[in-house]
Amino acid sequence: MPTPNEPHGGSLWDNRFFSIFLALVFGLATWIVVTVYIDPQGNVTRADVPINYSYSASTYINQGLDIVEKPDISGVTVRVEGNMTTIGSITASDIMVYPSYANVNGSGKVTLRLQAKIMNTSDFSGNIKCTVESPTSIDVVFDEVSEKTVPVTVDTSGVSVADNYMLNRTTAVPAEVTLRGPTSELDRISAVVAPITTDTALADTTTLPANLEMRDENGTVVTPLYTTMDNGSANVTLTIYQVRELPLSVNFIGIPKGFDVNSLKYTLSQQTLRVAGSARTISALDTLAVTDFDLAQEFELDRDYQRLIELPAGVVSLDGATNVTLSFDTDNLASTKLNVSNIRAINVPSNYELEILSSLVSGVELYGPADEIQDLSADSVLAQIDCQSLNLTAGQQTIPVTIQIPASSRIFATGSYTVQCEITVK
């Protein structure tokens, strides 16, 4: 029984719960002192650290190898040991896990040991040790790797073109791609194709994007596991041409001024030609002048002429015709030869004087309708020198003349004629 002078309940130090609390406080304080000041070493574990396969990859790349199969691992668990005040804030992003490629010496499956180290050494310095806990190794498949460049082929089987139009050509950008992968996979790939599909019928040149496909020799799409392309898509330009059937004509040159080319009765072995070109070019054409014919230098009676078909730039033939025969109806034509004394020079430069020394241009051969030829006299024919297209020099020169028949639009001369002139400088 407590005496009246004793305090009720006893001393605080005699309280069992207080003693336990005090012991825990002193224990925690002691642990803090030991871990921080006396022995601060410890370890932490970090999970989901990714594997860096490119670190030291030159070991297998220099052997012409590449990784073609790797394990499906989301991350690796790593134990980090060191000063707890330092390693406590280390995260998975500060650690690099990488395979050791020391035992890689050829194609096939290889078991690689995983290693780890701190990447951020500026923030986490000192003696820090990283140990891979799980998994400690991985199986990786290596194979010989090569490259090949393949042109991009456009597949237009899904393209629709409007009536009276045609797909003339396709152009892909890039025009070729480089494939890189295991040799066994590259050998299966015969083509890289840009498939194009249109929802509407095209009537104008169009550029469309396309995802590139790798295909085998049978045209089947190939999806290799490890082969890559340096471009996975292309822009394809579809050049659309308008198609028309046009009558053919001849472009006559070497004709006198004012000559009516419609007075020439001629026929072509082919009257029309199916052609294609840009809508702007084709729609502006009424006829196709498929050849030039120099009337002054080439015309002869009772002769046919084989001519190559020459089309305007940007126009292509769809009929496959490459030449045409030109024939003249000469039943109503007559010819004559005259000595022309009417010789004139035009466009003489102001710093030159030109004296015509020849008095005649002899034997000028002329063709035209029989009734006009019968009435034609030498006085109606003009031999003209056009100095605008000449390179004049002082002294005597032999200068070409053109034969003009001002009184008739249906008579023309054939052949080449010259006169002798004296050129002086003023």
Order of alpha helices (4+ residues) and beta strands (2+ residues): alpha-beta-alpha-beta-beta-alpha-beta-beta-beta-beta-beta-beta-alpha-beta-beta-beta-beta-beta-beta-beta-beta-alpha-beta-alpha-beta-beta-beta-beta-beta-beta-beta-alpha-beta-beta-beta-beta
